[in-house]
Amino acid sequence: MRSFLKKYGPVILCFLCFNVEAPAQIGETRLKSIWLEKFSKFIEWPTSDTLDYFTITILGEGDINQYLYDIYKNRTIKNKPVKINVIDKIDSLENCNILFINTEQAKDLDKVLDKVRSKPILTIGDTQGFAKKGIIINFYLEQNKVRFELNISAAKSSGLDVDFRLLEAARIIKKI
């Protein structure tokens, strides 16, 4: 049983986590915040990653910002302490592992994507149409459940390796 859980536990966890309703006590935004760490378990960054911290950068203001601070201030991801940065403009972007793009940035999304394209940065958003435009992971609601879509082309161009288990749990988008 232990070997079964060791081998298939992440798959079971993936499906349980990615297909749950967003109960009022958890809240949709908090649930999305928690999933950033879950996604990182199924993504491999290039070995050339030399950052001292696992860095999550948030572009723009949004409801998720405070949740990310609260959840990750004393945590580690990929055996590194987490650092949260908030920036107003994409020109302020420094090295990071995850870039969360708030809805207010929709008007500048092309500029944002031009800046991060072909870089090993996991881009995440929660705005309709973001994945079709080139965000790697985008949250959406379906039948009162928080789900996510994954743009396979954007992931490939970033140089990130996406585990097949994450692909199986996602709605796949194939274009940029």
Salt bridges, closest charged atoms under 4 A:
GLU28 OE2 - LYS32 NZ 2.72
GLU37 OE1 - ARG75 NH2 2.57
GLU44 OE2 - LYS78 NZ 3.37
ASP49 OD2 - LYS80 NZ 3.43
ASP91 OD2 - LYS111 NZ 3.54
ASP108 OD2 - LYS107 NZ 3.82
ASP114 OD1 - ARG117 NH1 3.06
ASP126 OD2 - LYS32 NZ 3.25
GLU142 OE1 - ARG147 NE 3.89
GLU149 OE1 - ARG171 NH2 2.65
ASP163 OD1 - ARG165 NE 2.83
